[in-house]
């Protein structure tokens, strides 16, 4: 998972990697685990809503991990024309 994607904010800025995305999603999941219970306790978010948002972010993590685990195959698939 060391390949970079062509996403950069400007000259000299580090390019985004899949590992960067995975780390950011993990950080966000940890943050949500800490703050969502407080939101639910204050009734600014329902438990159902908190669970749905956590499930969604966990799905993003699984998708990015899948991409990392299958990077060679995915790159080959898209190099050969992908879905065309």
C-alpha positions in Angstrom: 0.0 0.0 0.0 2.7 2.4 -0.9 1.6 3.6 -4.3 0.5 7.2 -4.6 -2.5 8.5 -6.3 -2.3 11.6 -8.5 -3.9 13.8 -5.8 -1.8 16.7 -4.7 -2.6 20.2 -3.5 0.4 21.9 -5.0 4.1 21.8 -5.7 6.1 20.3 -2.9 3.1 18.8 -1.1 3.3 15.1 -0.3 1.0 13.1 -2.5 -1.8 11.2 -0.9 -1.4 7.5 -0.5 -3.9 4.7 0.2 -2.2 4.2 3.6 -2.8 7.9 4.3 -6.5 7.4 3.7 -6.7 4.3 5.8 -4.9 6.0 8.7 -7.3 9.0 8.4 -10.4 6.8 8.4 -9.1 4.9 11.5 -8.5 8.2 13.2 -12.0 9.3 12.4 -13.5 6.1 13.7 -11.6 6.6 17.0 -12.9 10.1 17.2 -16.4 9.1 16.6 -16.1 6.3 19.2 -15.2 9.0 21.8 -17.7 11.7 20.9 -20.8 9.9 19.7 -21.7 8.6 23.1 -21.6 12.2 24.3 -23.8 13.3 21.4 -26.3 10.5 22.2 -26.3 11.4 25.9 -27.1 15.1 25.1 -29.7 13.9 22.6 -28.1 15.8 19.8 -27.8 12.5 17.9 -29.9 9.4 18.2 -28.3 6.0 18.9 -29.6 4.8 15.6 -28.0 7.7 13.8 -24.7 7.2 15.6 -24.7 3.5 14.8 -25.5 4.2 11.1 -22.6 6.8 10.8 -20.2 4.4 12.5 -21.2 1.5 10.2 -20.7 3.8 7.2 -17.2 4.8 8.2 -16.3 1.2 9.0 -17.5 0.3 5.5 -15.2 3.0 4.1 -12.3 1.5 6.0 -13.1 -2.0 4.7 -13.3 -0.7 1.2 -9.9 1.0 1.4 -8.3 -2.0 3.0 -9.8 -4.2 0.2 -8.2 -1.8 -2.4 -4.9 -2.0 -0.6 -5.0 -5.8 -0.4 -6.0 -6.1 -4.1 -4.0 -3.2 -5.5 -2.1 -5.1 -8.1 -5.2 -6.7 -9.5 -7.1 -3.5 -9.5 -4.4 -1.6 -11.3 -4.2 -4.3 -13.9 -8.0 -4.3 -14.3 -8.1 -0.6 -14.9 -5.0 -0.6 -17.1 -6.8 -3.1 -19.3 -9.8 -0.8 -19.8 -11.6 -1.4 -16.5 -15.4 -1.5 -17.0 -15.3 -0.5 -20.7 
